[in-house]
Amino acid sequence: MKLLISVFLFGLMGFGYNSFATESACKADREKFCKGVEMGQGRLMKCMDEHASELSEGCKKFMNERTEKRSQRKQKIEKMISLCELDFVKFCKDAKKGQGRKWKCLLEHEDELSSQCKEVVHRKR
């Protein structure tokens, strides 16, 4: 259950890589080292990691900052999981994955949620 909740919450935190691929300090490095690599399932990050020693200084800095931000987000997600886990089990265990169904389920039960989970829901709105 924790895995499903964490996948759901990672989605809420917005871990998209579009800005990484198109707008970041790594755009030129991506084109140079990972041009044919499709996004998704960590393929792009794996390719960039394989070329870490060859990346431009700007890209290395960007990657380090991104890693730090991801670490901070992960800590927030772990806290969110612990605060809403019982509410997911109680109200949303049968909600199907995808298309924000689990999030919608929590919102449908907002008045019934634990005070800790309500706080999480209100912060994410």
Backbone atoms as SQL, in Angstrom:
CREATE TABLE atoms (id INTEGER PRIMARY KEY, chain TEXT, resi INTEGER, resn TEXT, atom TEXT, x REAL, y REAL, z REAL);
INSERT INTO atoms VALUES
  (1, 'A', 1, 'MET', 'N', 0.821, -1.198, 0.000),
  (2, 'A', 1, 'MET', 'CA', 0.000, 0.000, 0.000),
  (3, 'A', 1, 'MET', 'C', 0.862, 1.258, 0.000),
  (4, 'A', 2, 'LYS', 'N', 1.966, 1.239, 0.768),
  (5, 'A', 2, 'LYS', 'CA', 2.831, 2.413, 0.801),
  (6, 'A', 2, 'LYS', 'C', 3.387, 2.737, -0.582),
  (7, 'A', 3, 'LEU', 'N', 3.688, 1.715, -1.373),
  (8, 'A', 3, 'LEU', 'CA', 4.209, 1.945, -2.714),
  (9, 'A', 3, 'LEU', 'C', 3.184, 2.673, -3.568),
  (10, 'A', 4, 'LEU', 'N', 1.923, 2.230, -3.522),
  (11, 'A', 4, 'LEU', 'CA', 0.881, 2.890, -4.309),
  (12, 'A', 4, 'LEU', 'C', 0.702, 4.333, -3.876),
  (13, 'A', 5, 'ILE', 'N', 0.715, 4.552, -2.583),
  (14, 'A', 5, 'ILE', 'CA', 0.562, 5.910, -2.074),
  (15, 'A', 5, 'ILE', 'C', 1.748, 6.762, -2.496),
  (16, 'A', 6, 'SER', 'N', 2.952, 6.213, -2.419),
  (17, 'A', 6, 'SER', 'CA', 4.122, 7.013, -2.777),
  (18, 'A', 6, 'SER', 'C', 4.134, 7.321, -4.259),
  (19, 'A', 7, 'VAL', 'N', 3.726, 6.381, -5.110),
  (20, 'A', 7, 'VAL', 'CA', 3.644, 6.660, -6.549),
  (21, 'A', 7, 'VAL', 'C', 2.650, 7.780, -6.795),
  (22, 'A', 8, 'PHE', 'N', 1.516, 7.714, -6.119),
  (23, 'A', 8, 'PHE', 'CA', 0.500, 8.750, -6.241),
  (24, 'A', 8, 'PHE', 'C', 1.041, 10.115, -5.818),
  (25, 'A', 9, 'LEU', 'N', 1.718, 10.153, -4.694),
  (26, 'A', 9, 'LEU', 'CA', 2.213, 11.425, -4.183),
  (27, 'A', 9, 'LEU', 'C', 3.386, 11.955, -4.988),
  (28, 'A', 10, 'PHE', 'N', 4.220, 11.082, -5.552),
  (29, 'A', 10, 'PHE', 'CA', 5.279, 11.563, -6.436),
  (30, 'A', 10, 'PHE', 'C', 4.661, 12.303, -7.606),
  (31, 'A', 11, 'GLY', 'N', 3.560, 11.793, -8.096),
  (32, 'A', 11, 'GLY', 'CA', 2.862, 12.472, -9.177),
  (33, 'A', 11, 'GLY', 'C', 2.397, 13.853, -8.754),
  (34, 'A', 12, 'LEU', 'N', 1.924, 13.968, -7.542),
  (35, 'A', 12, 'LEU', 'CA', 1.492, 15.259, -7.039),
  (36, 'A', 12, 'LEU', 'C', 2.638, 16.250, -6.932),
  (37, 'A', 13, 'MET', 'N', 3.814, 15.752, -6.673),
  (38, 'A', 13, 'MET', 'CA', 4.956, 16.637, -6.482),
  (39, 'A', 13, 'MET', 'C', 5.557, 17.116, -7.796),
  (40, 'A', 14, 'GLY', 'N', 5.123, 16.562, -8.900),
  (41, 'A', 14, 'GLY', 'CA', 5.577, 17.058, -10.185),
  (42, 'A', 14, 'GLY', 'C', 7.022, 16.747, -10.499),
  (43, 'A', 15, 'PHE', 'N', 7.353, 15.510, -10.733),
  (44, 'A', 15, 'PHE', 'CA', 8.707, 15.110, -11.065),
  (45, 'A', 15, 'PHE', 'C', 8.925, 15.016, -12.568),
  (46, 'A', 16, 'GLY', 'N', 8.271, 15.846, -13.361),
  (47, 'A', 16, 'GLY', 'CA', 8.430, 15.772, -14.807),
  (48, 'A', 16, 'GLY', 'C', 9.829, 16.159, -15.245),
  (49, 'A', 17, 'TYR', 'N', 10.244, 15.642, -16.368),
  (50, 'A', 17, 'TYR', 'CA', 11.581, 15.923, -16.874),
  (51, 'A', 17, 'TYR', 'C', 11.561, 16.823, -18.096),
  (52, 'A', 18, 'ASN', 'N', 10.411, 17.356, -18.490),
  (53, 'A', 18, 'ASN', 'CA', 10.359, 18.176, -19.695),
  (54, 'A', 18, 'ASN', 'C', 11.278, 19.378, -19.608),
  (55, 'A', 19, 'SER', 'N', 11.284, 20.073, -18.474),
  (56, 'A', 19, 'SER', 'CA', 12.158, 21.236, -18.350),
  (57, 'A', 19, 'SER', 'C', 13.619, 20.816, -18.390),
  (58, 'A', 20, 'PHE', 'N', 13.910, 19.660, -17.837),
  (59, 'A', 20, 'PHE', 'CA', 15.281, 19.149, -17.862),
  (60, 'A', 20, 'PHE', 'C', 15.749, 18.952, -19.302),
  (61, 'A', 21, 'ALA', 'N', 14.879, 18.396, -20.118),
  (62, 'A', 21, 'ALA', 'CA', 15.246, 18.049, -21.481),
  (63, 'A', 21, 'ALA', 'C', 15.264, 19.243, -22.414),
  (64, 'A', 22, 'THR', 'N', 14.459, 20.242, -22.149),
  (65, 'A', 22, 'THR', 'CA', 14.294, 21.310, -23.131),
  (66, 'A', 22, 'THR', 'C', 14.743, 22.688, -22.682),
  (67, 'A', 23, 'GLU', 'N', 14.745, 22.948, -21.385),
  (68, 'A', 23, 'GLU', 'CA', 14.977, 24.315, -20.938),
  (69, 'A', 23, 'GLU', 'C', 16.134, 24.476, -19.968),
  (70, 'A', 24, 'SER', 'N', 16.741, 23.411, -19.566),
  (71, 'A', 24, 'SER', 'CA', 17.745, 23.498, -18.518),
  (72, 'A', 24, 'SER', 'C', 19.132, 23.800, -19.067),
  (73, 'A', 25, 'ALA', 'N', 20.043, 23.960, -18.141),
  (74, 'A', 25, 'ALA', 'CA', 21.448, 24.168, -18.491),
  (75, 'A', 25, 'ALA', 'C', 22.037, 22.921, -19.134),
  (76, 'A', 26, 'CYS', 'N', 21.288, 21.843, -19.135),
  (77, 'A', 26, 'CYS', 'CA', 21.763, 20.572, -19.689),
  (78, 'A', 26, 'CYS', 'C', 21.280, 20.307, -21.111),
  (79, 'A', 27, 'LYS', 'N', 20.566, 21.227, -21.689),
  (80, 'A', 27, 'LYS', 'CA', 19.991, 20.985, -23.016),
  (81, 'A', 27, 'LYS', 'C', 21.062, 20.595, -24.036),
  (82, 'A', 28, 'ALA', 'N', 22.143, 21.355, -24.093),
  (83, 'A', 28, 'ALA', 'CA', 23.209, 21.056, -25.064),
  (84, 'A', 28, 'ALA', 'C', 23.870, 19.713, -24.754),
  (85, 'A', 29, 'ASP', 'N', 24.068, 19.422, -23.480),
  (86, 'A', 29, 'ASP', 'CA', 24.665, 18.142, -23.089),
  (87, 'A', 29, 'ASP', 'C', 23.747, 16.977, -23.452),
  (88, 'A', 30, 'ARG', 'N', 22.464, 17.175, -23.252),
  (89, 'A', 30, 'ARG', 'CA', 21.516, 16.123, -23.609),
  (90, 'A', 30, 'ARG', 'C', 21.591, 15.857, -25.110),
  (91, 'A', 31, 'GLU', 'N', 21.611, 16.917, -25.898),
  (92, 'A', 31, 'GLU', 'CA', 21.700, 16.764, -27.352),
  (93, 'A', 31, 'GLU', 'C', 23.000, 16.075, -27.768),
  (94, 'A', 32, 'LYS', 'N', 24.063, 16.406, -27.077),
  (95, 'A', 32, 'LYS', 'CA', 25.373, 15.859, -27.429),
  (96, 'A', 32, 'LYS', 'C', 25.518, 14.395, -27.034),
  (97, 'A', 33, 'PHE', 'N', 25.100, 14.044, -25.814),
  (98, 'A', 33, 'PHE', 'CA', 25.378, 12.710, -25.290),
  (99, 'A', 33, 'PHE', 'C', 24.185, 11.744, -25.339),
  (100, 'A', 34, 'CYS', 'N', 22.978, 12.280, -25.349),
  (101, 'A', 34, 'CYS', 'CA', 21.799, 11.419, -25.183),
  (102, 'A', 34, 'CYS', 'C', 20.712, 11.727, -26.212),
  (103, 'A', 35, 'LYS', 'N', 21.113, 12.140, -27.401),
  (104, 'A', 35, 'LYS', 'CA', 20.163, 12.618, -28.393),
  (105, 'A', 35, 'LYS', 'C', 19.041, 11.633, -28.703),
  (106, 'A', 36, 'GLY', 'N', 19.328, 10.366, -28.881),
  (107, 'A', 36, 'GLY', 'CA', 18.306, 9.400, -29.263),
  (108, 'A', 36, 'GLY', 'C', 17.578, 8.739, -28.108),
  (109, 'A', 37, 'VAL', 'N', 17.874, 9.158, -26.894),
  (110, 'A', 37, 'VAL', 'CA', 17.290, 8.508, -25.723),
  (111, 'A', 37, 'VAL', 'C', 15.877, 9.044, -25.488),
  (112, 'A', 38, 'GLU', 'N', 14.927, 8.128, -25.386),
  (113, 'A', 38, 'GLU', 'CA', 13.550, 8.515, -25.107),
  (114, 'A', 38, 'GLU', 'C', 13.383, 8.825, -23.627),
  (115, 'A', 39, 'MET', 'N', 12.507, 9.779, -23.355),
  (116, 'A', 39, 'MET', 'CA', 12.217, 10.139, -21.971),
  (117, 'A', 39, 'MET', 'C', 11.334, 9.061, -21.358),
  (118, 'A', 40, 'GLY', 'N', 11.432, 8.895, -20.049),
  (119, 'A', 40, 'GLY', 'CA', 10.599, 7.958, -19.311),
  (120, 'A', 40, 'GLY', 'C', 11.409, 6.806, -18.754),
  (121, 'A', 41, 'GLN', 'N', 10.936, 6.294, -17.642),
  (122, 'A', 41, 'GLN', 'CA', 11.535, 5.156, -16.959),
  (123, 'A', 41, 'GLN', 'C', 13.009, 5.374, -16.621),
  (124, 'A', 42, 'GLY', 'N', 13.400, 6.612, -16.426),
  (125, 'A', 42, 'GLY', 'CA', 14.755, 6.929, -15.996),
  (126, 'A', 42, 'GLY', 'C', 15.821, 6.812, -17.066),
  (127, 'A', 43, 'ARG', 'N', 15.434, 6.600, -18.324),
  (128, 'A', 43, 'ARG', 'CA', 16.426, 6.402, -19.388),
  (129, 'A', 43, 'ARG', 'C', 17.308, 7.628, -19.594),
  (130, 'A', 44, 'LEU', 'N', 16.697, 8.804, -19.605),
  (131, 'A', 44, 'LEU', 'CA', 17.476, 10.021, -19.826),
  (132, 'A', 44, 'LEU', 'C', 18.441, 10.273, -18.671),
  (133, 'A', 45, 'MET', 'N', 17.961, 10.111, -17.461),
  (134, 'A', 45, 'MET', 'CA', 18.833, 10.339, -16.311),
  (135, 'A', 45, 'MET', 'C', 19.978, 9.329, -16.289),
  (136, 'A', 46, 'LYS', 'N', 19.703, 8.092, -16.661),
  (137, 'A', 46, 'LYS', 'CA', 20.747, 7.073, -16.715),
  (138, 'A', 46, 'LYS', 'C', 21.813, 7.470, -17.726),
  (139, 'A', 47, 'CYS', 'N', 21.378, 7.924, -18.897),
  (140, 'A', 47, 'CYS', 'CA', 22.325, 8.354, -19.924),
  (141, 'A', 47, 'CYS', 'C', 23.173, 9.524, -19.426),
  (142, 'A', 48, 'MET', 'N', 22.527, 10.502, -18.809),
  (143, 'A', 48, 'MET', 'CA', 23.272, 11.658, -18.315),
  (144, 'A', 48, 'MET', 'C', 24.260, 11.236, -17.230),
  (145, 'A', 49, 'ASP', 'N', 23.852, 10.316, -16.380),
  (146, 'A', 49, 'ASP', 'CA', 24.754, 9.813, -15.335),
  (147, 'A', 49, 'ASP', 'C', 25.959, 9.101, -15.941),
  (148, 'A', 50, 'GLU', 'N', 25.727, 8.378, -17.034),
  (149, 'A', 50, 'GLU', 'CA', 26.826, 7.676, -17.699),
  (150, 'A', 50, 'GLU', 'C', 27.856, 8.643, -18.278),
  (151, 'A', 51, 'HIS', 'N', 27.445, 9.867, -18.537),
  (152, 'A', 51, 'HIS', 'CA', 28.337, 10.889, -19.099),
  (153, 'A', 51, 'HIS', 'C', 28.658, 11.989, -18.086),
  (154, 'A', 52, 'ALA', 'N', 28.468, 11.704, -16.814),
  (155, 'A', 52, 'ALA', 'CA', 28.614, 12.725, -15.773),
  (156, 'A', 52, 'ALA', 'C', 29.951, 13.448, -15.837),
  (157, 'A', 53, 'SER', 'N', 31.020, 12.726, -16.086),
  (158, 'A', 53, 'SER', 'CA', 32.341, 13.365, -16.097),
  (159, 'A', 53, 'SER', 'C', 32.541, 14.258, -17.320),
  (160, 'A', 54, 'GLU', 'N', 31.713, 14.096, -18.336),
  (161, 'A', 54, 'GLU', 'CA', 31.849, 14.864, -19.573),
  (162, 'A', 54, 'GLU', 'C', 30.907, 16.061, -19.643),
  (163, 'A', 55, 'LEU', 'N', 29.998, 16.193, -18.703),
  (164, 'A', 55, 'LEU', 'CA', 28.997, 17.250, -18.739),
  (165, 'A', 55, 'LEU', 'C', 29.625, 18.618, -18.513),
  (166, 'A', 56, 'SER', 'N', 28.982, 19.637, -19.054),
  (167, 'A', 56, 'SER', 'CA', 29.445, 21.012, -18.845),
  (168, 'A', 56, 'SER', 'C', 29.293, 21.378, -17.368),
  (169, 'A', 57, 'GLU', 'N', 30.030, 22.376, -16.949),
  (170, 'A', 57, 'GLU', 'CA', 29.957, 22.804, -15.545),
  (171, 'A', 57, 'GLU', 'C', 28.550, 23.260, -15.182),
  (172, 'A', 58, 'GLY', 'N', 27.901, 23.982, -16.097),
  (173, 'A', 58, 'GLY', 'CA', 26.537, 24.437, -15.839),
  (174, 'A', 58, 'GLY', 'C', 25.581, 23.279, -15.649),
  (175, 'A', 59, 'CYS', 'N', 25.744, 22.245, -16.442),
  (176, 'A', 59, 'CYS', 'CA', 24.883, 21.063, -16.328),
  (177, 'A', 59, 'CYS', 'C', 25.178, 20.317, -15.038),
  (178, 'A', 60, 'LYS', 'N', 26.449, 20.182, -14.692),
  (179, 'A', 60, 'LYS', 'CA', 26.793, 19.515, -13.426),
  (180, 'A', 60, 'LYS', 'C', 26.137, 20.238, -12.247),
  (181, 'A', 61, 'LYS', 'N', 26.194, 21.559, -12.266),
  (182, 'A', 61, 'LYS', 'CA', 25.578, 22.347, -11.196),
  (183, 'A', 61, 'LYS', 'C', 24.067, 22.117, -11.176),
  (184, 'A', 62, 'PHE', 'N', 23.458, 22.146, -12.360),
  (185, 'A', 62, 'PHE', 'CA', 22.016, 21.913, -12.468),
  (186, 'A', 62, 'PHE', 'C', 21.644, 20.534, -11.923),
  (187, 'A', 63, 'MET', 'N', 22.413, 19.527, -12.300),
  (188, 'A', 63, 'MET', 'CA', 22.138, 18.158, -11.858),
  (189, 'A', 63, 'MET', 'C', 22.267, 18.051, -10.332),
  (190, 'A', 64, 'ASN', 'N', 23.284, 18.683, -9.756),
  (191, 'A', 64, 'ASN', 'CA', 23.461, 18.655, -8.300),
  (192, 'A', 64, 'ASN', 'C', 22.297, 19.345, -7.591),
  (193, 'A', 65, 'GLU', 'N', 21.864, 20.501, -8.127),
  (194, 'A', 65, 'GLU', 'CA', 20.737, 21.217, -7.530),
  (195, 'A', 65, 'GLU', 'C', 19.466, 20.387, -7.645),
  (196, 'A', 66, 'ARG', 'N', 19.288, 19.754, -8.782),
  (197, 'A', 66, 'ARG', 'CA', 18.108, 18.915, -9.011),
  (198, 'A', 66, 'ARG', 'C', 18.097, 17.735, -8.024),
  (199, 'A', 67, 'THR', 'N', 19.241, 17.135, -7.810),
  (200, 'A', 67, 'THR', 'CA', 19.342, 16.018, -6.871),
  (201, 'A', 67, 'THR', 'C', 18.968, 16.474, -5.464),
  (202, 'A', 68, 'GLU', 'N', 19.438, 17.645, -5.081),
  (203, 'A', 68, 'GLU', 'CA', 19.120, 18.181, -3.755),
  (204, 'A', 68, 'GLU', 'C', 17.615, 18.450, -3.633),
  (205, 'A', 69, 'LYS', 'N', 17.020, 19.047, -4.657),
  (206, 'A', 69, 'LYS', 'CA', 15.583, 19.321, -4.621),
  (207, 'A', 69, 'LYS', 'C', 14.779, 18.031, -4.558),
  (208, 'A', 70, 'ARG', 'N', 15.199, 17.026, -5.322),
  (209, 'A', 70, 'ARG', 'CA', 14.498, 15.743, -5.308),
  (210, 'A', 70, 'ARG', 'C', 14.583, 15.104, -3.925),
  (211, 'A', 71, 'SER', 'N', 15.728, 15.248, -3.269),
  (212, 'A', 71, 'SER', 'CA', 15.893, 14.706, -1.925),
  (213, 'A', 71, 'SER', 'C', 14.939, 15.401, -0.950),
  (214, 'A', 72, 'GLN', 'N', 14.832, 16.716, -1.063),
  (215, 'A', 72, 'GLN', 'CA', 13.922, 17.466, -0.201),
  (216, 'A', 72, 'GLN', 'C', 12.476, 17.071, -0.462),
  (217, 'A', 73, 'ARG', 'N', 12.115, 16.923, -1.748),
  (218, 'A', 73, 'ARG', 'CA', 10.755, 16.502, -2.094),
  (219, 'A', 73, 'ARG', 'C', 10.465, 15.115, -1.560),
  (220, 'A', 74, 'LYS', 'N', 11.438, 14.229, -1.658),
  (221, 'A', 74, 'LYS', 'CA', 11.251, 12.861, -1.169),
  (222, 'A', 74, 'LYS', 'C', 10.934, 12.870, 0.318),
  (223, 'A', 75, 'GLN', 'N', 11.642, 13.708, 1.071),
  (224, 'A', 75, 'GLN', 'CA', 11.374, 13.810, 2.507),
  (225, 'A', 75, 'GLN', 'C', 9.957, 14.303, 2.757),
  (226, 'A', 76, 'LYS', 'N', 9.506, 15.284, 1.964),
  (227, 'A', 76, 'LYS', 'CA', 8.137, 15.789, 2.111),
  (228, 'A', 76, 'LYS', 'C', 7.123, 14.702, 1.781),
  (229, 'A', 77, 'ILE', 'N', 7.397, 13.943, 0.733),
  (230, 'A', 77, 'ILE', 'CA', 6.485, 12.875, 0.323),
  (231, 'A', 77, 'ILE', 'C', 6.382, 11.814, 1.403),
  (232, 'A', 78, 'GLU', 'N', 7.516, 11.445, 1.978),
  (233, 'A', 78, 'GLU', 'CA', 7.496, 10.442, 3.043),
  (234, 'A', 78, 'GLU', 'C', 6.653, 10.927, 4.226),
  (235, 'A', 79, 'LYS', 'N', 6.731, 12.206, 4.518),
  (236, 'A', 79, 'LYS', 'CA', 5.911, 12.767, 5.592),
  (237, 'A', 79, 'LYS', 'C', 4.439, 12.730, 5.195),
  (238, 'A', 80, 'MET', 'N', 4.138, 13.079, 3.936),
  (239, 'A', 80, 'MET', 'CA', 2.761, 13.046, 3.467),
  (240, 'A', 80, 'MET', 'C', 2.194, 11.630, 3.528),
  (241, 'A', 81, 'ILE', 'N', 3.004, 10.662, 3.139),
  (242, 'A', 81, 'ILE', 'CA', 2.561, 9.267, 3.176),
  (243, 'A', 81, 'ILE', 'C', 2.189, 8.874, 4.596),
  (244, 'A', 82, 'SER', 'N', 3.041, 9.217, 5.522),
  (245, 'A', 82, 'SER', 'CA', 2.768, 8.827, 6.908),
  (246, 'A', 82, 'SER', 'C', 1.527, 9.539, 7.452),
  (247, 'A', 83, 'LEU', 'N', 1.274, 10.772, 7.019),
  (248, 'A', 83, 'LEU', 'CA', 0.131, 11.522, 7.517),
  (249, 'A', 83, 'LEU', 'C', -1.197, 11.076, 6.909),
  (250, 'A', 84, 'CYS', 'N', -1.175, 10.558, 5.685),
  (251, 'A', 84, 'CYS', 'CA', -2.424, 10.190, 5.000),
  (252, 'A', 84, 'CYS', 'C', -2.614, 8.692, 4.795),
  (253, 'A', 85, 'GLU', 'N', -1.679, 7.882, 5.218),
  (254, 'A', 85, 'GLU', 'CA', -1.755, 6.459, 4.928),
  (255, 'A', 85, 'GLU', 'C', -3.057, 5.826, 5.443),
  (256, 'A', 86, 'LEU', 'N', -3.417, 6.095, 6.663),
  (257, 'A', 86, 'LEU', 'CA', -4.641, 5.498, 7.213),
  (258, 'A', 86, 'LEU', 'C', -5.883, 5.996, 6.480),
  (259, 'A', 87, 'ASP', 'N', -5.861, 7.239, 6.036),
  (260, 'A', 87, 'ASP', 'CA', -6.996, 7.785, 5.294),
  (261, 'A', 87, 'ASP', 'C', -7.125, 7.116, 3.921),
  (262, 'A', 88, 'PHE', 'N', -6.005, 6.866, 3.266),
  (263, 'A', 88, 'PHE', 'CA', -6.049, 6.149, 1.995),
  (264, 'A', 88, 'PHE', 'C', -6.653, 4.769, 2.188),
  (265, 'A', 89, 'VAL', 'N', -6.204, 4.076, 3.221),
  (266, 'A', 89, 'VAL', 'CA', -6.694, 2.724, 3.475),
  (267, 'A', 89, 'VAL', 'C', -8.184, 2.758, 3.815),
  (268, 'A', 90, 'LYS', 'N', -8.567, 3.694, 4.652),
  (269, 'A', 90, 'LYS', 'CA', -9.950, 3.756, 5.129),
  (270, 'A', 90, 'LYS', 'C', -10.928, 4.159, 4.033),
  (271, 'A', 91, 'PHE', 'N', -10.569, 5.166, 3.234),
  (272, 'A', 91, 'PHE', 'CA', -11.530, 5.726, 2.285),
  (273, 'A', 91, 'PHE', 'C', -11.266, 5.384, 0.817),
  (274, 'A', 92, 'CYS', 'N', -10.028, 5.108, 0.476),
  (275, 'A', 92, 'CYS', 'CA', -9.670, 5.060, -0.947),
  (276, 'A', 92, 'CYS', 'C', -8.986, 3.769, -1.385),
  (277, 'A', 93, 'LYS', 'N', -9.081, 2.742, -0.595),
  (278, 'A', 93, 'LYS', 'CA', -8.365, 1.510, -0.941),
  (279, 'A', 93, 'LYS', 'C', -8.851, 0.906, -2.248),
  (280, 'A', 94, 'ASP', 'N', -10.097, 1.165, -2.632),
  (281, 'A', 94, 'ASP', 'CA', -10.627, 0.606, -3.874),
  (282, 'A', 94, 'ASP', 'C', -10.530, 1.566, -5.063),
  (283, 'A', 95, 'ALA', 'N', -10.031, 2.758, -4.837),
  (284, 'A', 95, 'ALA', 'CA', -9.881, 3.719, -5.938),
  (285, 'A', 95, 'ALA', 'C', -8.805, 3.229, -6.896),
  (286, 'A', 96, 'LYS', 'N', -9.118, 3.251, -8.180),
  (287, 'A', 96, 'LYS', 'CA', -8.158, 2.793, -9.187),
  (288, 'A', 96, 'LYS', 'C', -7.058, 3.829, -9.375),
  (289, 'A', 97, 'LYS', 'N', -5.873, 3.325, -9.772),
  (290, 'A', 97, 'LYS', 'CA', -4.741, 4.202, -10.043),
  (291, 'A', 97, 'LYS', 'C', -4.976, 4.980, -11.332),
  (292, 'A', 98, 'GLY', 'N', -4.380, 6.146, -11.399),
  (293, 'A', 98, 'GLY', 'CA', -4.381, 6.928, -12.627),
  (294, 'A', 98, 'GLY', 'C', -5.454, 7.989, -12.665),
  (295, 'A', 99, 'GLN', 'N', -5.214, 8.990, -13.484),
  (296, 'A', 99, 'GLN', 'CA', -6.136, 10.093, -13.736),
  (297, 'A', 99, 'GLN', 'C', -6.579, 10.806, -12.461),
  (298, 'A', 100, 'GLY', 'N', -5.734, 10.794, -11.449),
  (299, 'A', 100, 'GLY', 'CA', -6.013, 11.517, -10.213),
  (300, 'A', 100, 'GLY', 'C', -7.136, 10.938, -9.370),
  (301, 'A', 101, 'ARG', 'N', -7.486, 9.674, -9.613),
  (302, 'A', 101, 'ARG', 'CA', -8.623, 9.072, -8.897),
  (303, 'A', 101, 'ARG', 'C', -8.401, 9.014, -7.386),
  (304, 'A', 102, 'LYS', 'N', -7.195, 8.686, -6.957),
  (305, 'A', 102, 'LYS', 'CA', -6.932, 8.593, -5.512),
  (306, 'A', 102, 'LYS', 'C', -7.015, 9.982, -4.867),
  (307, 'A', 103, 'TRP', 'N', -6.492, 10.976, -5.563),
  (308, 'A', 103, 'TRP', 'CA', -6.573, 12.354, -5.068),
  (309, 'A', 103, 'TRP', 'C', -8.031, 12.783, -4.986),
  (310, 'A', 104, 'LYS', 'N', -8.818, 12.493, -6.034),
  (311, 'A', 104, 'LYS', 'CA', -10.241, 12.840, -6.037),
  (312, 'A', 104, 'LYS', 'C', -10.958, 12.145, -4.891),
  (313, 'A', 105, 'CYS', 'N', -10.581, 10.906, -4.632),
  (314, 'A', 105, 'CYS', 'CA', -11.186, 10.165, -3.528),
  (315, 'A', 105, 'CYS', 'C', -10.939, 10.879, -2.205),
  (316, 'A', 106, 'LEU', 'N', -9.702, 11.296, -1.981),
  (317, 'A', 106, 'LEU', 'CA', -9.420, 12.029, -0.733),
  (318, 'A', 106, 'LEU', 'C', -10.262, 13.295, -0.652),
  (319, 'A', 107, 'LEU', 'N', -10.377, 14.007, -1.761),
  (320, 'A', 107, 'LEU', 'CA', -11.166, 15.238, -1.756),
  (321, 'A', 107, 'LEU', 'C', -12.639, 14.963, -1.477),
  (322, 'A', 108, 'GLU', 'N', -13.152, 13.847, -1.989),
  (323, 'A', 108, 'GLU', 'CA', -14.549, 13.481, -1.741),
  (324, 'A', 108, 'GLU', 'C', -14.798, 13.189, -0.255),
  (325, 'A', 109, 'HIS', 'N', -13.774, 12.797, 0.453),
  (326, 'A', 109, 'HIS', 'CA', -13.892, 12.463, 1.881),
  (327, 'A', 109, 'HIS', 'C', -13.231, 13.522, 2.764),
  (328, 'A', 110, 'GLU', 'N', -13.035, 14.685, 2.224),
  (329, 'A', 110, 'GLU', 'CA', -12.275, 15.727, 2.921),
  (330, 'A', 110, 'GLU', 'C', -12.785, 15.992, 4.338),
  (331, 'A', 111, 'ASP', 'N', -14.092, 16.022, 4.520),
  (332, 'A', 111, 'ASP', 'CA', -14.648, 16.304, 5.844),
  (333, 'A', 111, 'ASP', 'C', -14.407, 15.177, 6.841),
  (334, 'A', 112, 'GLU', 'N', -14.104, 13.982, 6.329),
  (335, 'A', 112, 'GLU', 'CA', -13.924, 12.811, 7.185),
  (336, 'A', 112, 'GLU', 'C', -12.454, 12.488, 7.456),
  (337, 'A', 113, 'LEU', 'N', -11.542, 13.172, 6.795),
  (338, 'A', 113, 'LEU', 'CA', -10.119, 12.869, 6.911),
  (339, 'A', 113, 'LEU', 'C', -9.572, 13.219, 8.291),
  (340, 'A', 114, 'SER', 'N', -8.493, 12.558, 8.643),
  (341, 'A', 114, 'SER', 'CA', -7.801, 12.901, 9.883),
  (342, 'A', 114, 'SER', 'C', -7.288, 14.335, 9.765),
  (343, 'A', 115, 'SER', 'N', -7.086, 14.968, 10.891),
  (344, 'A', 115, 'SER', 'CA', -6.640, 16.370, 10.862),
  (345, 'A', 115, 'SER', 'C', -5.289, 16.510, 10.166),
  (346, 'A', 116, 'GLN', 'N', -4.394, 15.511, 10.351),
  (347, 'A', 116, 'GLN', 'CA', -3.087, 15.572, 9.711),
  (348, 'A', 116, 'GLN', 'C', -3.229, 15.499, 8.184),
  (349, 'A', 117, 'CYS', 'N', -4.072, 14.602, 7.717),
  (350, 'A', 117, 'CYS', 'CA', -4.246, 14.442, 6.274),
  (351, 'A', 117, 'CYS', 'C', -4.969, 15.657, 5.688),
  (352, 'A', 118, 'LYS', 'N', -5.914, 16.208, 6.419),
  (353, 'A', 118, 'LYS', 'CA', -6.595, 17.423, 5.952),
  (354, 'A', 118, 'LYS', 'C', -5.582, 18.529, 5.680),
  (355, 'A', 119, 'GLU', 'N', -4.607, 18.640, 6.566),
  (356, 'A', 119, 'GLU', 'CA', -3.572, 19.660, 6.391),
  (357, 'A', 119, 'GLU', 'C', -2.801, 19.436, 5.090),
  (358, 'A', 120, 'VAL', 'N', -2.477, 18.176, 4.793),
  (359, 'A', 120, 'VAL', 'CA', -1.779, 17.834, 3.553),
  (360, 'A', 120, 'VAL', 'C', -2.644, 18.205, 2.358),
  (361, 'A', 121, 'VAL', 'N', -3.925, 17.841, 2.412),
  (362, 'A', 121, 'VAL', 'CA', -4.841, 18.113, 1.304),
  (363, 'A', 121, 'VAL', 'C', -4.951, 19.610, 1.071),
  (364, 'A', 122, 'HIS', 'N', -5.061, 20.378, 2.120),
  (365, 'A', 122, 'HIS', 'CA', -5.201, 21.838, 1.977),
  (366, 'A', 122, 'HIS', 'C', -3.939, 22.475, 1.424),
  (367, 'A', 123, 'ARG', 'N', -2.772, 21.939, 1.783),
  (368, 'A', 123, 'ARG', 'CA', -1.507, 22.468, 1.250),
  (369, 'A', 123, 'ARG', 'C', -1.375, 22.197, -0.239),
  (370, 'A', 124, 'LYS', 'N', -1.913, 21.066, -0.706),
  (371, 'A', 124, 'LYS', 'CA', -1.773, 20.681, -2.113),
  (372, 'A', 124, 'LYS', 'C', -2.809, 21.338, -3.007),
  (373, 'A', 125, 'ARG', 'N', -3.846, 21.912, -2.462),
  (374, 'A', 125, 'ARG', 'CA', -4.912, 22.533, -3.286),
  (375, 'A', 125, 'ARG', 'C', -4.465, 23.811, -3.889);
